[in-house]
């Protein structure tokens, strides 16, 4: 049998303070990485109404999350300002108008 950890115990083994409800959210909803448009979930098991994870699964989650974020080391791609986006749309409209579309 694996050495299962309660979510509060899993929160305690991390190097930064994390609430048990955050661990629960990582299990149930996952962590969305905008740069890669991926959701990384913490592996867990349900025993009755409770969720449990293992130290190995927490380490794998951290490694997978780090790898997903490393795809874009500069972080989340910058979005265009409203003015830039409006200019892009006007240019696209002009191209479509010239093409007769």
Rosetta blueprint (number, residue, H / E / L):
1 X L
2 X L
3 X L
4 X L
5 X E
6 X E
7 X H
8 X H
9 X H
10 X H
11 X H
12 X H
13 X H
14 X L
15 X L
16 X L
17 X L
18 X L
19 X L
20 X H
21 X H
22 X H
23 X H
24 X H
25 X H
26 X H
27 X H
28 X H
29 X L
30 X L
31 X E
32 X E
33 X E
34 X L
35 X L
36 X L
37 X L
38 X E
39 X E
40 X E
41 X L
42 X L
43 X L
44 X L
45 X E
46 X E
47 X E
48 X L
49 X L
50 X E
51 X E
52 X E
53 X E
54 X L
55 X H
56 X H
57 X H
58 X H
59 X H
60 X H
61 X H
62 X H
63 X H
64 X H
65 X H
66 X H
67 X H
68 X H
69 X H
70 X H
71 X L
72 X L
73 X L
74 X L
75 X L
76 X L
77 X L
78 X L
79 X L
80 X L
81 X L
82 X H
83 X H
84 X H
85 X H
86 X H
87 X H
88 X H
89 X H
90 X H
91 X H
92 X H
93 X H
94 X H
95 X H
96 X H
97 X H
98 X H
99 X H
100 X L
101 X L
